[in-house]
């Protein structure tokens, strides 16, 4: 096989975690579950062995499309506290947060490298590496710090993932037909 097209389905969670470090630490998690459809192209750049024609090194590219991603407010929090500045003065400290999906990261570009070895008529052993890049953030979280109701600082955290993963898989080939012909036939 010289080239192939691939597609599928991915259960795609995005997670963003915050820790506010105080005398009693506070952890806040933002979770968003999306459904992604990959579409990719694979090309054989080097064949290994002359008889087992599926064995070789493949490079690939494509994208992951998330049609279900839209702008949506997910969660938030509000923390209030008091701080003593001096004996006569107490400040009120307030931290407010709003987290949301941006609706912009619908396409993630992906590249891959696979080393495929045939271990039988219908089985392949595959070592693979994949890298994905998203140009826009999928999750964002805005936090504002106020002291005595006067805004002091605003921070924006965004999740713009670059993902990579490596692995080994065993593939079962169903309906494979091989026809080997000699040049003397």
C-alpha positions as CSV (number, residue, x, y, z in Angstrom):
1,X,0.0,0.0,0.0
2,X,1.6,3.3,-1.1
3,X,-0.9,5.7,0.4
4,X,-4.2,5.7,2.4
5,X,-6.9,8.0,3.7
6,X,-8.0,7.6,7.3
7,X,-10.9,8.8,9.3
8,X,-12.5,8.0,12.7
9,X,-14.0,9.4,15.9
10,X,-12.2,10.8,19.0
11,X,-13.8,11.4,22.4
12,X,-11.9,14.7,23.0
13,X,-11.8,16.2,26.6
14,X,-10.1,19.6,27.3
15,X,-9.1,20.4,30.9
16,X,-7.7,23.6,32.5
17,X,-6.7,23.5,36.1
18,X,-6.1,26.5,38.5
19,X,-4.6,26.5,42.0
20,X,-5.0,29.5,44.2
21,X,-2.3,29.2,46.9
22,X,-3.4,30.6,50.2
23,X,-3.5,29.3,53.8
24,X,-6.2,27.0,52.5
25,X,-5.3,26.1,48.9
26,X,-8.2,26.2,46.4
27,X,-8.3,24.2,43.2
28,X,-10.6,24.9,40.3
29,X,-11.0,22.7,37.2
30,X,-12.6,23.7,33.9
31,X,-13.7,20.7,31.8
32,X,-15.1,20.6,28.3
33,X,-15.9,17.4,26.4
34,X,-16.1,17.6,22.6
35,X,-16.4,15.1,19.8
36,X,-13.8,15.1,17.1
37,X,-13.6,13.6,13.6
38,X,-10.0,13.0,12.3
39,X,-9.3,13.1,8.6
40,X,-5.8,12.2,7.5
41,X,-3.6,11.1,4.6
42,X,-0.7,8.6,4.8
43,X,2.1,8.1,2.3
44,X,4.7,5.3,2.3
45,X,8.2,6.9,2.1
46,X,10.2,3.7,2.5
47,X,9.3,0.0,2.0
48,X,10.9,-2.6,4.2
49,X,11.1,-6.0,2.6
50,X,10.1,-7.0,-0.9
51,X,7.5,-9.7,-0.1
52,X,5.6,-8.1,2.7
53,X,4.6,-5.0,0.8
54,X,2.7,-3.4,3.7
55,X,5.9,-3.1,5.8
56,X,7.5,0.3,5.7
57,X,7.8,3.8,7.1
58,X,4.8,6.1,6.5
59,X,4.5,9.9,7.0
60,X,1.1,11.5,7.3
61,X,-0.8,14.7,7.7
62,X,-4.3,15.9,8.2
63,X,-6.6,17.6,10.6
64,X,-8.9,16.9,13.5
65,X,-12.3,18.7,13.1
66,X,-14.5,19.4,16.1
67,X,-17.9,20.5,14.8
68,X,-19.6,20.6,18.2
69,X,-17.3,23.4,19.6
70,X,-19.2,26.6,20.2
71,X,-19.0,29.6,22.6
72,X,-20.4,28.6,26.0
73,X,-19.9,29.7,29.5
74,X,-18.8,26.7,31.6
75,X,-18.1,27.7,35.1
76,X,-16.7,30.3,37.5
77,X,-16.0,31.1,41.1
78,X,-16.0,34.0,43.5
79,X,-13.6,34.1,46.5
80,X,-13.8,36.7,49.2
81,X,-11.5,37.4,52.1
82,X,-10.2,40.0,54.5
83,X,-6.6,41.1,54.9
84,X,-5.3,43.2,57.8
85,X,-3.0,45.9,56.6
86,X,-2.4,47.6,59.9
87,X,-4.1,47.6,63.4
88,X,-6.8,50.1,62.2
89,X,-7.3,49.0,58.5
90,X,-8.8,45.9,57.0
91,X,-9.0,45.4,53.3
92,X,-11.7,43.3,51.5
93,X,-10.1,41.1,48.8
94,X,-12.3,39.6,46.1
95,X,-11.3,37.2,43.2
96,X,-13.9,36.6,40.5
97,X,-13.5,34.1,37.7
98,X,-15.4,33.3,34.5
99,X,-14.5,30.3,32.3
100,X,-15.8,29.6,28.9
101,X,-15.2,27.8,25.6
102,X,-14.2,30.2,22.9
103,X,-15.8,28.4,20.0
104,X,-12.7,29.1,17.8
105,X,-10.5,26.0,18.0
106,X,-12.5,23.8,15.6
107,X,-9.6,22.5,13.5
108,X,-6.3,21.0,14.8
109,X,-3.6,20.3,12.3
110,X,-1.8,16.9,12.7
111,X,1.3,15.3,11.5
112,X,2.4,11.6,12.0
113,X,5.2,9.1,11.5
114,X,4.5,5.4,11.5
115,X,6.8,2.3,11.3
116,X,4.6,-0.6,10.1
117,X,5.7,-4.3,10.2
118,X,3.6,-7.2,8.9
119,X,3.6,-10.0,11.4
120,X,1.1,-12.2,9.5
121,X,-1.4,-12.2,6.6
122,X,-3.9,-10.1,8.5
123,X,-1.8,-8.5,11.3
124,X,0.4,-5.5,11.5
125,X,2.5,-4.2,14.4
126,X,2.7,-0.4,14.3
127,X,4.9,2.0,16.2
128,X,3.6,5.6,15.8
129,X,4.2,9.2,16.8
130,X,1.7,12.0,16.2
131,X,1.9,15.8,16.7
132,X,-1.1,18.2,16.7
133,X,-1.3,22.0,16.8
134,X,-4.2,24.3,17.3
135,X,-3.9,27.9,16.2
136,X,-6.7,29.2,18.5
137,X,-7.5,28.6,22.1
138,X,-10.3,26.2,23.0
139,X,-10.8,27.3,26.6
140,X,-10.3,30.6,28.3
141,X,-10.7,31.8,31.8
142,X,-10.7,35.5,33.0
143,X,-9.9,36.3,36.6
144,X,-10.1,39.7,38.3
145,X,-8.6,40.7,41.6
146,X,-10.3,43.6,43.5
147,X,-9.2,45.2,46.8
148,X,-11.9,47.3,48.4
149,X,-14.0,47.0,45.2
150,X,-11.3,48.6,43.1
151,X,-9.9,46.4,40.3
152,X,-6.2,45.7,40.8
153,X,-5.3,43.1,38.3
154,X,-7.0,41.1,35.5
155,X,-5.5,37.8,34.2
156,X,-6.5,35.8,31.2
157,X,-5.6,32.1,31.0
158,X,-6.1,30.3,27.6
159,X,-5.6,26.7,26.6
160,X,-4.0,26.5,23.2
161,X,-2.9,22.9,23.1
162,X,0.0,21.4,21.2
163,X,-0.4,17.7,21.6
164,X,1.9,14.8,20.9
165,X,1.6,11.1,21.6
166,X,3.5,7.9,20.9
167,X,2.4,4.3,21.0
168,X,2.4,0.8,19.7
169,X,-0.7,-0.8,18.2
170,X,-1.7,-4.1,16.6
171,X,-3.9,-3.8,13.5
172,X,-6.1,-6.5,12.1
173,X,-6.5,-6.3,8.3
174,X,-10.0,-7.4,7.2
175,X,-10.7,-8.1,3.5
176,X,-7.1,-7.7,2.4
177,X,-6.3,-9.2,-1.0
178,X,-2.7,-9.6,-2.2
179,X,-1.8,-10.5,-5.7
180,X,1.9,-11.1,-6.3
181,X,2.9,-11.7,-9.9
182,X,6.2,-12.7,-11.3
183,X,7.6,-10.8,-14.3
184,X,8.0,-14.2,-16.0
185,X,4.2,-15.0,-16.0
